[in-house]
Amino acid sequence: MVHGPCGAFNSLSPCLKEGNCSKMYPRQFIKETQFATDGYPLYRRRKPEDGGQTATVKMKSDSVVIDNRWIVPYSPLLLKMFDAHINVECCNSIKSIKYILKYVHKGSDQGVFAAHSSNNCIDEISEYQAGRYISSNEAAWRIFGFPIHERYPTVIHLDMHLENGQRIYFSEDNLQCRLANPPNTTLTGFF
């Protein structure tokens, strides 16, 4: 795949920001593939005199000679499979891991969901429940006991209720015990 060309060849290209290509094209000629400090590879791009390829591309009324500096990394398999232009690059920095698994580092999120019954009785208190959402990545991270930076102590939502208005779950076997000693909620346990 060929980028552009942009810049002096096409001043109206959408990738131009303040006169420079936002995708960093044309790239520099490099004899061997190297890894930069930001984790992205600098792919080998040979000069035409060192065996690099050139091609002539017609743009509007002009012909432009394209060399290896304008070639975009791609996977022929993905190109054929998805019938789309897919740019493929190898990244090897912690920034790429944080980008891919950002919810491991982000923390939990709060979700509100509604519970409806089939009858027309509306219970405003139990109609909306608040819950904490943890992604599958973060759940696995916590199950395996890996440390999570700046995530202790975990913040927990306190359920608000009127005095002696907390929910108590009981059966016929433990009714008297639950009435005499109701279990603590997150709110009553806090005090």
Secondary structure as UniProt FT lines:
FT   TURN            7..8
FT   TURN            11..12
FT   TURN            14..15
FT   STRAND          16..17
FT   TURN            18..19
FT   STRAND          20..21
FT   TURN            22..23
FT   STRAND          34..35
FT   TURN            37..38
FT   STRAND          41..42
FT   HELIX           48..50
FT   STRAND          55..59
FT   TURN            60..61
FT   STRAND          62..66
FT   HELIX           68..70
FT   HELIX           76..82
FT   HELIX           94..100
FT   HELIX           102..106
FT   STRAND          109..114
FT   HELIX           124..127
FT   STRAND          128..133
FT   HELIX           136..143
FT   TURN            144..145
FT   TURN            149..150
FT   TURN            163..164
FT   HELIX           175..180
FT   HELIX           186..190
//
